[in-house]
Amino acid sequence: MPLPAGGAVSWPPPELHPVAKKLTEWSAWYSGEGDALVSVYSLAGSATTPLSQEFFQSDKPYGASGPATVARTFWGQPLTPGTVRTKLHVPVASDIAELSANLLFGEMPTFTSTDSATQKALDAFQTDGMHASLREAAETTAALGSGFLKVVWDETLSDHPWLCPVPPEQAVPVWSWDRLLGVTFWTVLHEDEDSTIRLLECHEIGSISYGLYEGTPTELGERIPLSAFEGTQALAELYGDEGVYLTNLPWLTAAYVPNVKPNRIWRGVRCAANLGRSDFAGVELLMDALDETYTSWMRDLRLSKSRIIVPSSMLESEGPGKGARLDLEREAFVGMEGMLTDPNSSGITLNQFAIRVAEYQATSEHFFEQIVSSAGYSVQSFGGKGDVAAVTATEIQARKEQSLSTRAQKILYWRPALQHLFQALLGIDREVFGHRSSPEAGIDVVFPVAVQPSLQEQAQALSLLANAEAMSIFLRVQSLHPTWTKAEVQVETDRILAERPDKAPAARPAQDRPVAPPQ
C-alpha cells in the first residue's frame, strides 16, 4: 500500500466518511463540550444532515422531505432566538472511558522474555512514560472504539524508541482478512484560506514512508518535497525528499487495538468491518436523555427561587421617566385603602415553587445505571450503590464482576497488540540504537490482577497453606512479594529462618545456588 500519488483525490478517503461521522459523534460525547454536541445533532450546527435527523428519518411528517425532519434529540433542539443556552451536560461518557483505562492500565503490565538480553531491554521500556502512553491510548480507544499505536524514535531526545498513540480519525488502515496489513497516518501541518498541507506516514512491513501534500480541506493535492516545508525538513535530512526508511523488520511498526468486537454498526461496511465499537455505542440517546433530565432539574431550581409580588402602591417613584423601586429593607409600609384592598392582607404575595427532587433523582439514577450497564460496567465501579435492596447477594456479586468481565474481554485484544508492538520496539532498538536484544525469542505479556486481596486475606490464605504443609517459606514470601527477584526472596527467606533456629534452612532453588569454580 504505497503512499497516494496525490492530485484531485478526496481526503480522507470517501469510503471512510460513515466512520468519520460516527467518530465525530462519539468524540463530542467524550469531550463533553456543549458546542460539539450541538454541532453534531442540530441542523443549525451542521452543513449537512445532522446525525439526529438522519437517524430518525421515520419522524418526517407524511409527504415531507428535505430539512423538514424533526430532531428528537435534546441537544438537537434549536435554541429560541434571544435566549441563553441553559443545557447541562453530565460527563458520564468521559467517566466510562476513564474507568476503562484505569481497569486496564491502573498498573503497568509485565513484559517478559526467555532471553536475558531481551529481558534487559524490555525492562528499559517499562517506564512511567510508557505506562502513561498505554493508559492514554486505552482511554481514547474506549471512547472511539479503536486506537493505534506506533513506534517512534529521536536519537537527539532518547536512547530508546517509544510508543505514541494515534487517534483513529487520523488513520487509514489496510486489512488482510481481519489483520492489519498496513496503515497510513495523516496530520494537518498547516491550514489557511489558500491551502492545506498534510503529512502522510505510511507503515508497512519492513518500511516507513513519509509524504508531504499541499491541497485543500477536502482534497489531498499534489505531493511536494519534504524539504519544502519547515516542519518536515528534519525528515528530509534523515530520509531524503522521498521519505523512505527501511526498518529491516518482519513486523509493522504500528498496531491496531479494537476496543471490543464485534462491530454492530459497520458490519456491512467493508472498509470498517474490522473496526471495534465504542463503549458509547447504543447509549447515545440515553446519555442525551440524562442531560435533558439534569437540565430540567436545574430549571426547577431556577424557577423555585423565592419571589414576592407587591402592589404598585408599595413602590416608590424615582421621578418622571425613571421608574419605581421597592425598598426591601424598609420595616413599615402605609397601606392605602380602597375597594380592592383587603384590610386583613398586607398586599404582599410570596411565590415559591416546589422542587421535585425525588422524581429527578430517581430518573437520573435510572438513566445512569442503564448507561453504565449497557456500556459493560457495574455501577459499583463508579462508587454507586446500585439497587442493592432489590436483588439477591448472588446478583450483587455478579454485578460487581461485570466490570472485570469487560476488562478481561478487552485484554484479549490488547495482549497480542502489545506483544507485536514490543517486538517492533526491540527491533528498532537493535537496528537504530545498536542495543543487544532478540525480539524473535518472543514476548509474554501479563496483566496484573484487577482486584488485589487485602493483606489480611493474603495472610489467612498463606496461613492455611502453611498449616497444611502445602507451601514452603520461599513460595510464601514470593507470593506476598510478586515483584521481587528470586535472590531478594531468598534473602528474606534466610532472614525468617535465622529468627527460627528450630527450623532447618530452606533449600535454595537450583538456579540460585552458587556454582563451584572448576578444579
N, C-alpha and C positions, 0 to 999 in steps of 0.2 A: 504494500500500500504506500506508494511514493507520495510525496507532497503534491498538491494540485498545481497545475501549470499556471493557474491564475486567469485573469480576464473577467468577462462578464459572468462570473459564477456566483450564485447566491450563497451567502454565508451568514449564519450556519446553514448546512445543507437542508433543503426543503423537507426531506423525509423526517427530520428531527423536530419540525415545528410543533407537532402534537406533544412531543415530550417537553419541549421548551415551555409550552403554555402551562402544562401541569406543574413543572418545576417552579414556574413563576408563582403559581398559586400556593404551593407548599412553602416556598421561600417567604411569601408575605405572612403566612401564619407563624413561621419560625421567627421572623424578625419582630413581629408584634407591632409593626408600625401601622397606625390607622390609615395613613395616606396610601400605603401599599395595598391594604385590603380594599379600600375604596377604588383604587385604580384597577384592581383585578375584577371586582364584582359589579361595578357600576358602569352604566353606559356612558356617563359623562367622563369617566376616567380612562376610557379605552377608545382608541380609534377604530377598533374592530368590535365585533360582537363579544360582549363580556362572557365570562365563564358561566355566571348565574343565568344569563339569558339563553346561552347555548345548551345548558343542562335541562332547563325547564321549557323546552320547546312546546310541550303539551299545554302550557299555560296561555298560549295565544288565544284571543277571542276567535270564535269561528269566523273564518273568512279573512282574518287579519294576516298581514305579512310584514316582513321587514322589522324595523325597530319598535313595533307596537307591542313586543313581548313584555310582559310584566315581570320585573325582577322580584323574586320571592325571598331572596336572602336579606338579612338585616343590614349587612354592610353594602348591599346593592341598592338600597332605597335612597332616592335622591334627596338632597338636603333642601329644605324650603328656603327660597331666596330671602336674605335678610336675617337669617337665624344663625346662631353659633352651634357648631357641631358638639354635641354632648355625649357621643357614643363612647362607651368604655370597652377596653379590651382586657380579657383575662389571659395572662400568658401561660395557659396550660400547654400549648404546643411546645414552647421552648423548655418548659419544665420536663416534658416527656423526653425530649431529645437529650437534655442534660442527665436525666436519670439513666437513660440507656448507656450513655458514655461512662457514667460512674460505675454501673454494673459491670461493664466490660473491662474498663481500664482504671478502676479505682486503685488497683495495684498493677505494677508492671508485670507482664508475663515473663516466664523464664525461658531462655533460649539456650539449648544445649547441643553439643556435638561430641561424637566419639573421638574426634581428632583433637589433640591437646592444643596445637597451634590455632586451629579454627576456633576452639573454645575461648582462647585468649582474645582473639579478635572479636568474638561475639560479646564478651564481657565489656569491651571498649565501647560497643554500640549502646549498651543498656544504661543510658544516662537520663537525667531529668528532661533534657531537651527532646530525646526520642520518645519518652513517656508522654510528654505534652503534645507532641505531634500526633501520636496514635489516639490520644483522647480527643483532640480536636477533630481528627478525621472521623472518629466514631460518632461524635455529636452531629456533624453535618450529614453523615450517612443515614442516621436515624431520621433526620428531618426530611431529606431529599430522596431517600430511597436507595441511594448508591453513593459511592465515593471512589476516588482514585488516589493513589499514592505513587510518587515517582522518586527515583534515586537521583540526587543532585550532589554536586561537589564543587568546591572552590579552594584551590591549593593556597590561596592567599588568606583564607579565613580559618581553615581547619585542616588537620592532617588525616581526616577520615571523611568519607561521604556520609550523608544523612538522608532522611526521608522528608518529603514535602507534600502535604495534602493538596489536592486539586479538586474543586467542586465539579459536579457532573455537567453544569451548564457550559463549562469551558472544555469539554472533551467530545471527540467524535470517534467512537470505538469501531473496530472491525472484528467480527467474530468468525471463528471456525467452530461450527456447531454451537455449543454453549461455552466455549473457552475464548478468552481474549487473545486474538491474533496480533493485534497492533492497535495503537491509539494515537490520535493527533490532538494535542492540547493547543489552545489558542488564547492569546491575550491581546487586548486592545492597548497599544502603547501610546497612541496619540489620536485625538479626535477633535475636529473643528468643523466649520461650515464647508470647507473645501474638500477635505479628505479624511479617511480613517486608515491608520497604519496598524496592522496586525502582525504579531509574531506567531508563527505556527511551529510547533515542536512535535515531530513525528517519532514515536518509539516503536522500533521493530526489533525482532530477534537479531542481535549482532550489530545494531547501529542505532544512532540517534541523528535525526536530520532537522535543521533549522531553516526556516524560510520567512522572509520579510515581504509583506504585501501592502500596497497602497491602493485603496479603493474607496468605497462609500459605506455608510452604515449597513446596507443590505447586500452589497457585492464585495467579493474578495479583492478584485482589482489585479493589477499587474505585479509580478514579482520583481523586487528591486534588490540590489546587493545589500548584504548585512552591514557593510561599512557606510552605507548611505544615511544611516540614522544613528544619532549619538548613543542611544540606549543599547544598540547591538554591536557597537564597534569592538567591544571586548570579545564577543563571539567570533567576529570576523578575524581577529588576530589569532584566535585559537584554532579555528576550523576553516578559515578562508571564507570567501563570499558565498560558496556553495553550501557551507554549513553542515558538513557531514562528518560524524565521528564514529569510528568503528570500535565497538566495545570488545570484540573478540569473545563474547559470552554466548552460551547457548540458551540464554533466558532473556525475557523482556526486562528492561529497567523501569518498568511500571507495572502496576497491578490494579485490578478492579475488585471492589468489595461490594456485593449487594447487601442491602440491609436484611431483608428476608425475602423468600420466594415461596410460592410462585407469584408472578405479577398478575393481578386480577384485571388491570386496566388495559395493558398493551399486549394482550395475548395474540391479537390479530395484526399487530404492527410488527412487520418482520425485523426492522432495524432496532426495535425496542423490546422484543420478546424476552431477551435475556437480562433485562434490567430488573433490579429489585424494586420493592414497593416501600413507600414511606410508612412510618408509624402513624401518620396523619391520614392515610388513605381510608376513605369511607367514613371519617368522623368530621369532615369539614363542616357539614351543616349542623352537627351537634355543637361544635365549637362556636359557630355563628349564633346558635340559639342561646348558648351560655352567655355570650357577650350581650345579647338582647335582654336576657334576664337581669344581668347586673346593671345595665343601663336603665331599665325600668325601675329597678330597686333604688338607684341613685335619684331618679326623677321623683319617686315618692318622698325621698329625704328632702329634696329641694322644695316640693310642694307642702311638706309638713312644717315648714318654718312658721313659727307663731307670728301672726299679723293681726293688727287691730283696725277696725273700721270706726271712724268718728264722724259725727255730724259736722257740717260745714260751719256751724256756729262756734265750734271749738277752735277753729283755725284763726290765726292772727294774720291780718293782711300786712303785706310788706310795702304796700303802696300801689298806686295805679300802674298796671302793667308788670308788676313784679311778683305776682302770685301770692300765695299764703302758705303758712307753715304751722306745725303743731309742736309745741314745746313739751317733750315727754318728761322733762324734769320738773315741770310745774306741779305743785301739790294741790292746788284748789282751782276749780273752774266754776264760773257762774252760769247756771242753767238758764235758758230762755224758754219761757212757757209759750205754748201755742196749741193749736188744735191737734196737731200730730205728735205732741210731746207727751210721753208717759211720765207723770210726776214720780213714779217709783223706779224709773230707769235712769241710769247715768248717761245713756246715749252712746256708750262705747260697746262695740261688739268684738269679741275675741274669736278669731278664726284660726283653727289649727287642725289639720287632717291627721288621721291615724296612719302609722307606718305598718305595712303588712310584712313584718319581719319574718314570722314563722313560715308564711307561704313562700316568700322569696328564698329563704334559706333552704327549705326542703326542695324547691325546684332546682336551685343551683347545685345542691349536693347530688341530686339525682343525675343531672346532666354531667357533672364532673365524674362521678363514678362510672357512668356509661362510657364516657370518652376514654378514661383510663383503662377500663376493662377491654374495650374494643381494640385499643392500641396494644394490648398484650401484657398489661401490668396489673398488679394488685394495688388497691387503694392504700393498704398499709405501707407500701413502699414510699408513699408521699407523706407519711405521717398521719393519715386519716384513719379513723376508727372503723369506717365501713358500717354496714348494718349487722353488727355483731350479735345483737339480741335476737335477730330473726333467723339465724342459721345455727346449725349444729357445730360442735367442735371440729368434726372431720371436715366440714365445708370451710370453716375458718382456716384450718391448716392448708387446705387446697388452695385457698385464695392467696395465702402468703407465698405459696410456691409458684404462682403464675408468673411473677417477675423472673424467678430463677429459671423457669422453663423457657421463657422468651430469651433470656441470656444464653442458655445452652444452645438454642436454635441459632442464634447469631454467631456463636463461636464456631459452628460448623462451617461458616463462610469466611470468618476471619483467620482461622488457623492455617488453611492452605495458602491464603494470600500472604500472610506473614512469613511462612516458610519460603515462598518464592521471593519475596522482597529481600529477606535477609541473605538469601543466596546471591541475589544481584548485588547487594551491598558488599558482601565479601568479595565478589568477583571484581567490582570496581575498586575496592580497597587494594586488591592484589595487582590489577592491571595499571592503575593510575598512581597509587602511592607506594607500590612495591612491598606491601606488608605480606608476611607469610600466612597463608590460610589455604584450606582445601574445601571450598563450598560444595564440591562434588560428593563429599563424605556424608552429606545430609544433615538436616537440622530438625530438632524436635522442639515444639512449642507447647508449653504447659501453662494454662491459665490458672491463677490462684483460686482457691475456694472462695466463693462469694460471701458466705456467711461463716465467719470464724467462730469456733466454740470458745466459750469463756474459759479462763484459767481454772476455775473450779470444776467445770465439766471435763476438761482435759485431765486434771489431777484425779478425778474419780475414775475415769476410764483407764488411766495408766495404773492406778492402784489395784483395780480389779484384775488387770492383766498380770501385774507383778505377783499378786496373791495366788493366781492360777499358775504361776511359774511358766507363763507363755511369752514373756518378753524379757530380754536382757537389759541391763542398765544402759548399755551402749545404745540400744534401739529406743529406750525411753527418752534419753537425752536428745537423740536425733529427732524423735517425734515432737518434742517440745520446742526444739530449735531447728526447724527445717532449712533455714538459710545458712547454717553453719557448715563448714567443711568437715570432712571426716577427721582431720587432725584436731580441729577445735573440739569436736565431740569427744574424741579420745582423751584430750587433756581434762575436760570436765568429768569424764567417767573416772579417770585416775584420781582426781581430787575427791570425788564421792567415796571411792574405795579406801582412800587414805584416811578418811574420817571414820571408817568402819573396819577396824583391824581384824574383826572376826571373819570378814569376807575375803576370799581369795581374789587376786587381781583378775580383771576381765581379760580374756584373750583378745589380742588385737586382730583386726581383720588382716588377712594375708597380704593385701596390697599396701597396708600401712606399716608392716613390720620392717625394721631396718635390714638391709641386705648386707651380709658379711662380706668383707673385701676378699678378693681371690688370694689364695695362699701362694 
